[in-house]
Amino acid sequence: MGVLFSRNTLSTIENSGEALLEAHQPMEAHKLQDKSPSSGSKVSMLRLALVVLLGLFLALIVIEVAFRLLSPLMAPARWSDRPQFYYKPEAATSLQDFGYPQAKPANTFRISVVGDSFTFGPWLQFDDTFPKRLERLLNLGNGALKAEVINKGIAGYSTRDEVNIVKEAAADNSDLIVLQITLNDPELSIYKPRPGEDPRFGPLRIDPNNRPILYYWKSLGFLAQRIRAALTRKRYEQYYFDLFSADETWGAFNNALQEIAQVSAKAKVPVVAVLFPLFSFPFDDKYPFVMIHQKIAGLLKELNIPLLDLRTLYSGIPPERLHVYPGKDQHPNEIAHRMAAERIYTWLAQENLIPDALKIKDTFRQRQNYKAFFKDRCEKNPKRCFQYNQNQASDGDEE
């Protein structure tokens, strides 16, 4: 069954379809025109992007040129006051100290100082270390009793390594053992970076073969080193906190100190401890390891080992002033060792850990011209004037 349409009906339908098509086409074209930008807009955006990239490129060139021109002017002067050579006494068997006989001489008070690199003193002459400075202070008197302060420091040793050194010191008839402690003493082994590996602490390795972009792009390399320094400081602090909180390292440190206390008691040789701060941080309220110092003090108190903490000794002094090799090595220098020796001597004398015969008889606030000093002493005590008068008779009054 079909459907029949007249010619007029078909004509009407065709006209209606064309009208609808014509009405719909402009609407779709308008929608397409709204969705895609014109070719002119595309060119404008491209030009803007090129201008921004060119400006950024030129800015980086200006920064790089300025950095290369100004960085030599801002760089610190390179210098070193380290010894040109290091001497060793002829009878000595190592670079630690004089060659002392194992058998203690008569009329001798022997002190053995056991420690790590802070005792050994890298970059120092051996007689500038605090054990030798202490020995000089103890031997200022004219009495028959003399002091030996033997440096037994070995760089890289931890407290558990030093147990055997304490045993040797006790066997060598030491009268007193000074155990020097540093905050890396709980280490189980010395940290050394692998070949080609960046050290855990310190600057990045930047050279043509390793990070060539940072090597040739100087300003970027400088920025990378600044970021590295900020991260290293936090990592450095956390490393020491971990040493004193991890069961393995803290346990090793604790056990070693207990064994040293037992060796001391068995040999009837007193042992005392001297705790050095780290010289990488200011010695003020920002020093981050106060709690570690307190934890060490608590342990030593339990073991009945007297402790001298040197942290406050250096308060207010810029750390760089005390570095043995500023910018390269932060071990204590001659100034720090001298200060430590003086404080250790004062503490030992106050605690009566040394004989009275070795205590300094005269100390002064300032060092004056010797004639003016003796004139003043003559007025107060004529008996002390005799030697001065004898010198005056031969030398006259010239200053």
Buried (B, 14 or more C-beta within 10 A) or exposed (E): EEEEEEEEEEEEEEEEEEEEEEEEEEEEEEEEEEEEEEEEEEEEEEEEEEEEEEEEEEEEEEBBEEBEEEEEEEEEEEEEEBEEEEEBEEEBEEBBBBEBEEEBEEEBBBBBBBBBBBBBBBBBBBBBBBBBBBBBBBBEBEEEBBBBBBBBBBBEBBBBBBBEBBBEBBEBBBBBBBBBBBBBBBBEEEEEEEEEEBEEBEEBBBEEEEBEEBBEBBBBBBBBBEEBEEEBBEEBBEBBBEBBEEEEBBEBBBEBBBBBBEBBEEBEBBBBBBBBBBBBBBBEEEBBBEEBBEBBBEBBEEBEBBBBBBBEBBEEBEBEEBBBBBEEBBBBBBBBBBBBBBBBBBBBBEEEBBEEBBBEEEEEEEEEEEBEBBEEBBEEEEEEBEEBEEEBEEEEEEE
